[in-house]
Amino acid sequence: MVLAAGFGKRMRPLTDRMPKPMIPVLGKPLIEYTLERLAAAGVNRVVINTAYLGEQIRDHLGNGERFGASIQYSEENEPLETAGGITSALPLLGGAPFLVVNGDVWCDFDFTSWVNNPLPENCPGRLLMVPNPPHNPEGDFGIDDGLLSGTTKPRFTFAGISYLRPEILTAYPNARERYGLGEVFAHNEDKMQAEVYEGDWCDVGTPERLNKLEERLRAS
């Protein structure tokens, strides 16, 4: 699932006229990079949630055929935040574990390593973490013996990429229509797998970060 329903307020004025996942990075919409990497890992069924200016995403991506995938859309009248959006889309996602990627993240992570490494039977999910960027110096969670920890130092930043069982949401005791994944992850500390990725990653959350990403890509 690709999360693409947010307003992207910090990216204004760019997001006054387009949803954040459609913002071009070196001339190509950000969301296309994610779809290409998923397809390269053999992921051929994708669900995308949409809300704000979502028709632009649907019109541009269509049924996903040109990406080697079948795309379905989970439409929200108002953004339901990350956990709410996934919960709303569960009928499309099915009962097996699924990848989740934030639509505003650029990352060269190879999804094949996760596709070929299923979750252990009693593990509710797996998170990709990255070294803390300047905009999140305190990090989100630590990692203790490969498991997510709320107390272990150092702490790392959630990369916006996860591999989840549906039960992590359906069994969450405080589920509601609109809520974020952060509290679900905190509820499942010491149960979820977590690993640190040292490759190229960017939360394209502001025009400044977008500019730095494009500079870095041009130089590579």
N, C-alpha and C positions, 0 to 999 in steps of 0.2 A: 504494500500500500504506500502510495505517495501522498503526503499531507500537503494540500495546496489551497486551503480554504481561508487563510488569514487575510487581514486587511493590509499588512505590510506598512503600517503607519510610519515607521522609522525610515522607510525608503522614499518618502515623499520628497520632491514632487513626482518622481518616476512612477510611483504606484497610484497617482491620481488618475492615470489613464490605462494602466494595465495591472494585473495581479502579479505579485512578486515573483512567482515561479516562471513567469514569461519574460522577465527582464533579461535582455541579451548580455551574454558574456562572450566577448570577442565575436559578436554578431550572431550567436546562437542562443536561443532561450535556455535559461538555467535548467529547466526541468528536462530538457532533451539530453543533457549530459547524464543525468540519473537514469533515464530510460535506456540509453545506450549501454551503460554499465550493467544494468540489470539483464538486458538481453544477452550481453556477452557472457553472463554467468548462467545462461539457460533459463532465466525467469521469463516465461511467456504469457503469464496472466497477471495483469496489473489492475488495481483499483485506485482511482484518484478521487479524493473528496474535493468538492468545489463549493464556493459561496460567492465571495466578493469578485465581481467581474468574471465569474466562472465560465461564462459562455465563450470567452476568448480562449481559454484552455481547451475546451471541448472542440471548438471550431478548428483550432490549430492542430491538435493531436489526433482528432477523429477516433477511429476504432483501433488505432495503434498498429495497423498492418505494416506501415513503412518502418516501424521499429522492431519488427519481428515479434510483436506481442498483440494480445487481445486486451484492450482497455475498456473497463467499465467505470462508470462515474457514480459516485454517491453524492447527491446534491443536498446542500443544506441551505435553508432560508437565511439563517444567520450562522456565522462560524461557531462551532460547538467546542472549540479548543481541541487539543490533541487527543485526549482520551475519549471525549464525547464524540468526536468525529470518527474515530476507529470503531467505537461501540455501535454507532449508527450504521456503519458499513459492514458489520459482521455477517449479515445475511449474504453479502456478496463474496466475503472472504472465505467462508467455509469453516470447517472444524479443525483443520490442520494448522500447525505453526506457520507464521507468515513474517516476511520482512516488512519493516516500516522505515521509510526514509522521509525526513523533512524536505519539503519542496524548495526551501530556501538554503539548502546546504550544497556546497560543491566539495566533492571528495573523490580522490582517486583510489579509494578502497576497492579491492577485488572481492566482490560478493561471492565468488566461487568458493572461497575458503569457508564461508558459512553454509552455503547451499550443500556442500559436501560434508558438513559436520553437524548433524542433527542435534537438537537439544536432548539432553538426558531426560529420561521418562518423568522424573519428578521436578524438573527445572522449569519455572514459569517463563523464563526469557533470558536473553543475552543482550548486553549493551556494548556499544562501541564507545570508548572514551578517548579523549585526546588531551595532550598537555594544555594547561590553561592559557587561553588567549588573553590579550590585554583587557578586553571588555568583561572578562569573568575571572579575575585573578584568584579568587578563593576556591574556585572549582565547585563541583556538585556532590560528588561521592568519592570515597576511597575504594580500594580493592584489597581484599584480604584473602589470600590463597585462591585467587581466581573468582571470588564472589564479591558482589556489590556490598559495600560497607558504608554506614553513615558516620563511623567514628575513626576509621583508620586514616592515617596520614602517610604520604601526601594525598591530597584530593585531586581529582581530574574533572574535566568538563565533558558532559554528555555530548556526543557528536551529532545527535539527531538521527542516529541509525540504530535500529534494534531488531531483534528476532523474537517474536512473542507467540505464546500460546493464547488462544482466545480466552482461556479460563482466567488469565491474569486480570481480565476486565470483567468477565461475567461473574467471577467469584469475589470481586472487590466489594467490601461491605459498604463503602460510601459512594457507590456509583450514582450518577445523576446525569441529567441531560447534557450539561456543559461543565467540563472539568479537564484538568491537564494531566499528562502522564507522570509528571514529577512526583505527585503524591502516591500514585500507584507503585512507582519504583521504590519510594521510601518504605511503603508498606511491605515490600517484598525483599528488603535488605537481607543479606545472608542466605538468600535462596537463588537469586539471579546470578548468572555468569556475567563477567565483565572483563574486557581486555583493552589495553591501551594501543592506539594506532599512532604511529610516528610519521605517517606519510603526509601528503598535502591535503589540507582540509581548510574550509572557510565557511563560516556562518555569514552568508551575504546579507547582513542585517542592516547595513547603512550604505549610503553612496560611497563613503570613504573606504569601506571594506571591499566594495565592488571594484573600485579603482585599483586598490592594491592587488587584488586577485588578478585583474587583467594585466597589470604590470608584470606580475610574477609569471603568468602564463606566456606572455610575449617573450620573456627572457629565457624560458625553458626550451 
